[in-house]
Amino acid sequence: MKLTLATDAWLPQVNGVVRSLSATLDELTRRGHQVETLTPDRFFTVPMPGYASIRLAMAPRFGVRRMLDKAQPEIVHIATEGPIGWAARGWCLSRGVPFTSAFHTRFPEYAAVRTGLSAERFWPIMQRFHAPSQAVLVSTQSLAHELAGRGIAHTRRWSRGIDQNQFKPDGVRHPAMGALPGPVLLNVGRVAPEKNLEAFLDAPVPGSKVVVGDGPALESLKRRYPQVLFLGALSGEELASAYRAADCFVFPSLTDTFGLVVIEALACGTPVAAFPVTGPVDILGLDGCGVDEGMEAPAGAVDAVLERAITAALAVRRGDAARLGARFSWERATDQFLTTIQAALEASERPARAAA
């Protein structure tokens, strides 16, 4: 199978989409698959308005067509709805090559936050983009139900994983966090308006608050919340040490489609507090005990009132959090990815075989 992966999100960006794609690519390579990549580093790029660390390919249509004509893939997976994604989609439709797509990011809601327009203005764009896809890969069942209500019903499950050698309960704990008055409450992720960080930073709970990450709202939040420890972007073992040093991981986002940082925190033995929305509720369940083969004890808590979720999560045993986090692996997630890709390729070949 000759597969090409097209994405507008790629290194050196640090976010859940990039980590998911790069980990999947590593796992595919480990299994002996050869995957061509169409990524922003192969094009002339410009900073995304309002978010300079994300660079978008400028007019990539002809470059994408040239690269795909050379690669001659049997199927293309389009990960994002950006310039590269639209160009790859156009090539597939013009050449009759099947493609799958993914719904990683709530673009309509993110665009609404940044423009002040209603998210409903942007949903038709998503519907149009994904309509000809053989399958739309989504990370959770609740997201699949939501998209079905939006007219995007041809979804398939593609969960997420963690590096289990890195994110584990045993290991060094971040020294800067160890010196803070407890309980220590942590958030990790992009520091941007759509992440709803104010809900965490304003929550009336005792202890110390720590934010790990970078983004366009970082300097503003530093000025507004001088009592919060902002550590900037961390990666590798340093990131894992921050998870371990926290008593509770707080995930206030209302717009994420999964929340890779949630399972990283759990795998490090850190209980999670979140709102009962897509992503956290698909990982923790409404009772905190998970959704697939639920556990006997909670690994975290979800609640419409965030401070109640934090209080409940602080009572969770770290070992129970770690057990739920350890269930997520890139091997299992890649199995799901390959199953969907192979099924999509076979489905696209049926009409040709029937005609013959």
C-alpha positions in Angstrom: 0.0 0.0 0.0 1.4 3.4 -1.1 0.1 6.0 1.4 0.7 9.7 1.5 0.0 11.8 4.7 -1.0 15.4 4.0 -1.0 17.8 7.0 -0.8 21.5 7.7 0.2 20.8 11.3 3.8 19.6 11.7 7.1 20.0 13.5 8.3 22.2 15.0 4.8 23.0 16.2 4.1 21.5 19.6 0.5 20.3 20.0 -1.6 17.2 20.2 -2.2 17.0 16.5 1.5 17.0 15.7 2.3 14.5 18.4 -0.4 12.2 17.2 0.7 12.3 13.6 4.4 12.0 14.3 3.9 9.1 16.7 1.6 7.3 14.2 4.2 7.9 11.4 6.9 6.5 13.7 4.8 3.4 14.4 4.0 2.9 10.7 7.7 3.1 9.9 8.6 0.7 12.6 6.2 -1.8 11.0 7.8 -1.4 7.7 5.4 0.9 5.9 6.7 3.6 3.6 4.7 6.8 4.0 5.2 9.9 1.9 4.5 13.1 3.8 3.2 16.5 2.6 4.1 18.9 5.4 4.6 22.7 5.7 8.4 22.4 5.7 8.3 21.4 2.0 6.6 24.7 1.1 7.1 28.5 1.4 5.2 29.4 4.6 3.8 32.5 6.3 2.9 32.9 10.0 -0.7 32.2 10.8 -2.5 35.5 11.7 -2.7 35.9 15.5 -0.5 32.8 16.1 3.0 33.3 14.6 4.4 30.0 15.8 2.1 28.2 13.4 3.2 28.6 9.8 0.8 27.9 6.9 1.9 26.9 3.4 1.4 29.7 0.9 -0.5 28.7 -2.3 0.7 25.1 -2.1 -1.7 23.8 -4.8 0.8 23.3 -7.7 3.5 22.0 -5.4 1.1 19.5 -3.8 0.0 18.3 -7.2 3.6 17.9 -8.4 4.6 15.9 -5.3 1.5 13.7 -5.5 1.9 13.0 -9.2 5.5 11.9 -8.4 4.5 9.8 -5.4 1.5 8.1 -7.1 -0.1 7.0 -3.8 -2.9 4.4 -3.8 -4.6 6.4 -1.0 -4.1 9.7 0.8 -4.8 10.6 4.4 -5.6 14.3 4.9 -5.1 15.3 8.5 -6.1 18.9 8.4 -8.4 21.3 6.7 -5.7 23.9 5.9 -4.1 24.9 2.6 -2.2 21.6 2.2 -5.3 19.7 3.1 -7.4 21.4 0.5 -4.8 21.1 -2.2 -4.4 17.4 -1.5 -8.2 17.0 -1.5 -8.4 18.7 -4.9 -5.7 16.4 -6.4 -7.5 13.3 -5.1 -10.8 14.3 -6.6 -9.2 15.2 -10.0 -7.2 12.0 -10.2 -9.8 9.7 -8.8 -7.6 8.7 -5.9 -9.4 7.8 -2.6 -8.6 9.7 0.6 -9.5 9.6 4.2 -9.6 12.6 6.5 -9.5 13.4 10.2 -11.3 15.8 12.5 -8.6 16.8 14.9 -9.6 20.4 15.7 -12.8 22.2 16.2 -12.0 24.8 13.6 -15.5 26.4 13.7 -15.3 27.1 17.4 -11.7 28.2 17.2 -12.5 30.5 14.3 -15.5 31.9 16.3 -13.3 32.8 19.3 -10.8 34.6 17.0 -13.2 36.4 14.7 -16.3 37.0 16.9 -18.4 35.4 14.3 -20.8 32.5 15.0 -19.3 29.0 14.7 -22.3 28.1 12.6 -20.8 30.2 9.8 -17.9 27.9 9.5 -19.5 24.4 9.8 -20.6 24.3 6.1 -16.9 24.5 5.2 -16.2 21.4 7.3 -19.1 19.5 5.8 -17.9 20.3 2.3 -14.3 19.4 3.0 -15.1 16.0 4.5 -18.0 15.0 2.3 -16.0 13.1 -0.4 -13.7 11.4 2.2 -13.9 7.6 2.3 -13.9 7.9 6.1 -13.4 10.6 8.7 -11.2 9.5 11.6 -12.2 10.8 15.0 -10.7 10.2 18.4 -13.9 9.6 20.5 -17.4 8.2 20.2 -19.0 11.4 21.5 -17.3 13.4 18.7 -18.6 10.9 16.2 -22.1 11.5 17.5 -21.7 15.2 17.3 -20.4 15.2 13.8 -23.2 12.9 12.7 -25.6 15.6 13.8 -23.6 18.0 11.6 -24.0 15.9 8.5 -20.6 14.2 8.8 -21.7 10.7 9.6 -19.0 8.5 7.9 -16.7 8.5 10.9 -14.3 5.8 12.2 -12.6 5.6 15.6 -8.9 6.5 15.8 -7.9 6.8 19.5 -4.6 8.2 20.8 -1.7 6.8 22.7 1.3 7.7 24.8 5.0 6.9 25.0 4.8 4.5 27.9 8.6 4.6 28.4 8.4 8.3 29.1 5.0 8.9 30.7 5.0 6.7 33.8 4.6 7.2 37.5 8.1 6.5 38.5 10.8 9.1 37.8 12.0 12.5 38.6 9.6 15.2 39.7 10.1 18.8 38.5 12.1 20.6 41.2 10.4 24.0 40.6 7.0 22.5 41.3 8.2 20.5 44.3 8.9 23.7 46.2 5.4 25.1 45.8 2.7 25.0 48.6 0.3 22.1 47.9 -1.9 20.9 46.4 -0.1 21.6 43.1 -2.5 22.0 40.2 -1.2 21.8 36.7 -2.3 22.5 33.1 -0.3 21.6 30.0 -1.1 22.7 26.5 -1.3 25.6 24.0 -1.7 28.9 25.9 -4.5 30.3 23.6 -7.9 31.9 24.1 -9.8 28.8 22.9 -8.3 26.7 25.7 -10.5 28.4 28.4 -7.5 28.7 30.8 -9.2 31.4 32.8 -11.7 28.9 34.1 -8.7 27.1 35.7 -6.8 30.2 36.8 -9.9 31.8 38.4 -11.1 28.6 40.1 -11.4 29.3 43.9 -9.3 26.4 45.2 -6.4 26.2 47.6 -2.8 25.4 46.5 -0.6 26.5 43.7 -1.3 26.7 40.0 1.2 25.8 37.2 0.9 26.3 33.5 3.2 24.5 31.0 3.1 25.6 27.4 3.5 28.5 25.0 1.1 30.4 22.8 -0.4 33.8 21.9 -2.1 34.4 25.3 1.0 33.6 27.4 2.3 37.1 28.1 -1.2 38.4 28.8 -1.9 35.6 31.3 1.4 36.2 33.0 0.5 39.8 33.6 -3.0 39.0 34.8 -2.0 36.0 37.0 1.3 36.9 38.7 0.7 34.2 41.4 0.7 31.4 38.8 4.0 29.6 37.8 4.4 29.7 34.1 7.1 27.2 33.0 6.9 27.7 29.2 7.0 24.8 26.8 8.4 21.5 28.1 9.0 18.2 26.3 10.4 14.8 26.9 11.4 13.8 30.4 11.1 17.4 31.7 7.4 17.3 30.7 6.9 14.0 32.3 8.6 15.3 35.5 6.0 18.2 35.6 3.1 15.8 35.4 4.5 13.7 38.2 5.1 16.7 40.4 1.4 17.8 40.2 -1.3 16.6 42.6 -4.0 17.2 40.0 -4.0 17.9 36.3 -6.7 20.4 35.4 -8.1 20.4 31.9 -10.6 23.3 31.4 -10.9 23.2 27.6 -14.5 23.0 26.2 -13.4 22.6 22.6 -10.7 19.9 22.4 -11.6 16.8 20.4 -9.6 14.5 22.7 -6.9 16.0 25.0 -3.7 14.0 24.6 -2.3 15.7 27.7 -5.1 14.1 29.7 -3.8 10.6 29.1 -0.2 11.7 29.5 -1.0 13.1 32.9 -2.9 9.9 33.9 -0.1 7.7 32.8 2.2 9.6 35.1 -0.2 8.9 38.0 -1.7 12.4 38.1 -5.5 12.5 38.6 -7.4 14.7 36.2 -10.2 17.2 36.7 -12.2 18.5 33.7 -15.6 19.5 32.5 -17.9 16.7 31.2 -17.3 17.5 27.5 -16.0 15.6 24.5 -12.5 14.4 25.2 -12.3 14.2 29.0 -15.7 12.4 29.3 -14.6 9.9 26.6 -11.4 9.1 28.6 -12.6 9.3 32.2 -16.3 8.6 31.8 -18.9 10.5 33.9 -17.9 8.5 37.0 -14.2 8.9 36.4 -13.7 5.2 36.0 -13.1 5.1 32.2 -15.4 4.1 29.4 -13.9 0.9 27.9 -13.7 -1.9 30.5 -14.4 0.6 33.3 -12.2 0.5 36.4 -13.4 -0.1 39.9 -12.0 3.2 41.2 -11.9 6.6 39.6 -8.8 8.0 37.9 -10.2 11.6 38.0 -13.4 13.6 38.0 -15.6 15.6 35.6 -18.1 18.2 36.8 -19.9 21.2 35.3 -18.4 23.1 38.2 -14.6 22.9 37.8 -13.7 23.4 41.5 -15.9 20.4 42.4 -14.0 18.3 39.8 -10.7 19.5 41.3 -11.7 18.6 44.8 -12.9 15.2 43.8 -9.8 14.5 41.7 -7.5 15.4 44.6 -9.1 12.4 46.5 -8.1 9.9 43.7 -5.3 7.5 44.3 -2.4 8.0 41.9 -2.1 4.3 41.2 -5.7 4.3 39.9 -4.9 7.3 37.6 -1.8 5.5 36.2 -3.8 2.3 35.5 -6.2 4.1 33.3 -3.5 6.1 31.5 -1.5 2.9 30.8 -4.4 1.5 28.7 -3.6 4.0 25.9 -0.9 3.0 23.4 0.2 4.1 20.0 0.3 0.5 18.9 -3.4 0.1 19.5 -4.2 3.5 17.9 -2.1 2.7 14.8 -4.0 -0.6 14.4 -7.2 1.4 14.3 -5.7 3.8 11.8 -4.5 1.0 9.4 -7.8 -0.8 9.7 -9.6 2.3 8.4 -7.1 3.0 5.7 -7.2 -0.6 4.4 -11.0 -0.7 4.5 -11.2 2.7 2.6 -8.9 1.4 -0.1 -10.8 -1.8 -0.5 -14.1 0.1 -0.7 -12.8 2.3 -3.4 -11.7 -0.7 -5.5 -15.1 -2.5 -5.4 -16.7 -0.4 -8.1 -13.8 -1.0 -10.4 -13.9 -4.8 -9.8 -17.7 -4.8 -10.3 -17.4 -3.0 -13.6 -14.8 -5.5 -14.8 
